[in-house]
Amino acid sequence: MHDLVLKLVTPNSSYSVSKFAANTVHAVSHMLFHTQVDRNLHDAMQVARNVMLDPSLVPGGGATEMALAQALNEKAKSVAGVQQWPYRAVSRALEIIPRTLLQNCGANTIRVLTALRVGTAHSI
């Protein structure tokens, strides 16, 4: 590697350092992309295997967190005074997870969170 860099810096070299850097970045990003694809494929295969071995699932996309937040809000209504504040604080903190997931995927955060709250309220 050191010989290659020294050769690139010499005045007679027809291969510029910027071209070398661009090719290196391309090669590394290509390698990282394939590594990530392999990792994702492995994860997906492990999920399929785990579902086949133990067919129980937990809802994703923040549904569990919203259900917990709703339950904590209901509990807070039954507690009087300052003692309800921790319930409400944890409930608000749990709602950050689905909100962040919605923002990351570009969905209409307010509309989807409202629908999720309504759906969770009906299921409890």
C-alpha positions as CSV (number, residue, x, y, z in Angstrom):
1,M,0.0,0.0,0.0
2,H,2.8,2.5,0.8
3,D,4.5,1.8,-2.5
4,L,1.3,2.6,-4.3
5,V,0.8,5.9,-2.5
6,L,4.4,6.9,-3.2
7,K,4.0,6.0,-6.9
8,L,0.9,8.1,-7.1
9,V,2.6,11.2,-5.7
10,T,5.5,11.2,-8.1
11,P,5.3,13.8,-10.9
12,N,5.5,11.3,-13.7
13,S,2.5,9.4,-12.5
14,S,-0.5,9.6,-14.8
15,Y,-2.9,8.4,-12.0
16,S,-3.9,11.3,-9.7
17,V,-4.4,11.1,-6.0
18,S,-8.0,12.2,-6.2
19,K,-8.8,9.4,-8.6
20,F,-7.1,7.0,-6.2
21,A,-9.1,8.4,-3.3
22,A,-12.4,8.1,-5.3
23,N,-11.7,4.5,-6.3
24,T,-10.8,3.7,-2.8
25,V,-13.9,5.2,-1.4
26,H,-16.0,3.4,-4.0
27,A,-14.4,0.1,-3.3
28,V,-14.8,0.5,0.5
29,S,-18.4,1.6,0.2
30,H,-19.2,-1.3,-2.2
31,M,-17.6,-3.7,0.4
32,L,-19.6,-2.1,3.2
33,F,-22.8,-2.3,1.2
34,H,-22.4,-6.0,0.6
35,T,-21.5,-6.6,4.3
36,Q,-24.7,-4.8,5.3
37,V,-26.7,-6.8,2.9
38,D,-25.2,-10.1,4.2
39,R,-25.9,-9.0,7.8
40,N,-29.5,-8.1,7.0
41,L,-30.1,-11.3,5.2
42,H,-28.6,-13.3,8.1
43,D,-30.9,-11.4,10.5
44,A,-34.0,-12.1,8.4
45,M,-33.1,-15.8,8.2
46,Q,-32.7,-15.9,12.0
47,V,-36.0,-14.2,12.6
48,A,-37.7,-16.8,10.3
49,R,-35.9,-19.6,12.2
50,N,-37.0,-18.2,15.5
51,V,-40.6,-17.9,14.4
52,M,-40.6,-21.5,13.2
53,L,-39.1,-22.7,16.5
54,D,-41.3,-20.5,18.8
55,P,-44.3,-19.1,17.0
56,S,-44.9,-16.2,19.3
57,L,-44.5,-12.6,18.2
58,V,-44.5,-9.2,19.8
59,P,-46.1,-6.4,17.7
60,G,-43.5,-3.9,16.3
61,G,-43.5,-0.4,15.1
62,G,-44.0,1.1,18.6
63,A,-47.3,-0.7,19.2
64,T,-46.0,-2.3,22.5
65,E,-44.7,1.1,23.7
66,M,-48.0,2.8,22.9
67,A,-50.0,0.1,24.7
68,L,-47.7,0.5,27.8
69,A,-48.1,4.3,27.5
70,Q,-51.9,4.0,27.4
71,A,-51.9,1.7,30.4
72,L,-49.7,4.1,32.4
73,N,-52.0,7.0,31.4
74,E,-55.0,5.1,32.7
75,K,-53.2,4.2,35.9
76,A,-52.3,7.9,36.3
77,K,-56.0,8.8,36.2
78,S,-56.6,6.6,39.2
79,V,-53.8,8.2,41.2
80,A,-54.3,11.5,42.9
81,G,-52.0,14.5,43.2
82,V,-48.3,14.5,42.6
83,Q,-48.1,10.7,42.6
84,Q,-49.5,10.5,39.1
85,W,-46.6,12.5,37.6
86,P,-44.1,9.6,37.3
87,Y,-46.8,7.6,35.4
88,R,-47.4,10.4,33.0
89,A,-43.7,11.1,32.6
90,V,-42.9,7.4,31.7
91,S,-45.9,7.4,29.4
92,R,-44.7,10.4,27.5
93,A,-41.2,8.9,27.3
94,L,-42.6,5.7,25.8
95,E,-44.4,7.6,23.1
96,I,-41.1,9.0,21.8
97,I,-40.3,5.5,20.3
98,P,-43.2,5.3,17.9
99,R,-42.9,9.0,17.1
100,T,-39.2,8.6,16.2
101,L,-40.0,5.6,14.0
102,L,-42.7,7.6,12.2
103,Q,-40.5,10.6,11.7
104,N,-37.7,8.3,10.3
105,C,-40.0,6.7,7.7
106,G,-41.5,10.0,6.7
107,A,-45.1,9.3,7.8
108,N,-47.6,11.9,9.0
109,T,-46.6,11.7,12.6
110,I,-49.6,13.4,14.2
111,R,-52.2,11.5,12.1
112,V,-50.6,8.1,12.6
113,L,-49.9,8.6,16.4
114,T,-53.6,9.7,16.9
115,A,-54.8,6.6,15.0
116,L,-52.4,4.4,17.1
117,R,-53.7,6.0,20.3
118,V,-57.3,5.4,19.3
119,G,-56.6,1.8,18.3
120,T,-54.7,1.1,21.5
121,A,-57.5,2.7,23.6
122,H,-60.1,0.4,22.0
123,S,-58.0,-2.7,22.6
124,I,-57.4,-2.1,26.3
